[in-house]
């Protein structure tokens, strides 16, 4: 035996009110559109709750439980405010719950919040249509914003009404639809659903409904004259409009946030410009004097970013680095700096190769330079044959003598046999991992 629960008088009154409201709104198109206007503002609520809110507070805009107002919005219910009774479907026993409209509450000092109620403006329409078309398909761009919303509503009703026909097969019993065949029932269901979705969307988006309601067909709403039959069309309208209106609300909110950020950035730039202008007007000489200093600071930063040469390297070695290419071309010696990963001995091999490529009949001056190249080769070869480090450089420090007893870094002028001796001194900088260059001493 099913457990029986005591039903309060108030619960019984609300049940009667729900039935009366269903019969009232299904009388004709005018009564139905009055309900849809309230339902458009409360699109997050199910059809049954929308009906009861419309019956008790048709002007309600945003309703919530007292706990929601207190804990999330930090708003307190006004003294003497009357709650809107709804059926509590989560309770095991028949009971009511009460919600309060935003007009029945007030914000707590400093921490209270206003509920966000998006408002459609002209600048939102392009972004809203672009977002809806991603889900519901393209619309005719020659139509107005309202016309394109009606096109989307008709497309949704066309796709969805077939699923509702199974529910209507038993829901039509006792209504004016009972004697109609399936084709005519489907026609009335599709037309009424399309018009109801379109009206809800247009009403929530702020359209002039006195103008657009004549474009919508509510001639068949009076045939859904039972609570069960009306609940089929009412639940379908709510289920289809809720995701649409939520998407529109998100798009409008995102657009408003973007515009607010842009305006804040523009105001910040204007404040900076106004401060600079005021400073220039107050002391123009100081403003002009700061301009060369700003350019000087910019040049100083650029010079500091340039790579610096080690301070231990002397001036003549730096000059040799700068003019090493010219010396090599004039005297027939290659660049002594090894490539990345090449041992120092590679430079001597290159000098040797250049000397062997001299053609016969070379003029005396060229032979003299070739002789210089062989002497340089000897100096380099002797240097690289000693124990080298892992990076291709000798292990010995500058000035350390070799086993042959000759000087480590110089050649005497009498060994070269030249009338006007030119001695090439190869230097190694301990701060670099490669042979720097050579210096010509005349």
VENPEQUI-V515865 format. One record per helix or strand. SS is the DSSP state (H for helix, E for strand). FROM is the first residue (numbers start at 0). LEN is the number of residues. If there is no record, write none. Layout:
BEGIN
ss->(SS;SS)
from->(FROM;FROM)
len->(LEN;LEN)
END
This chain:
BEGIN
ss->(H;H;H;E;H;E;E;E;H;E;H;H;H;H;H;H;H;H;H;H;E;E;H;E;E)
from->(8;28;46;62;65;74;83;95;101;104;121;144;181;208;220;226;283;314;344;363;387;393;412;422;434)
len->(17;13;10;3;6;3;4;6;3;3;15;27;23;7;3;56;22;17;12;22;1;1;4;6;7)
END
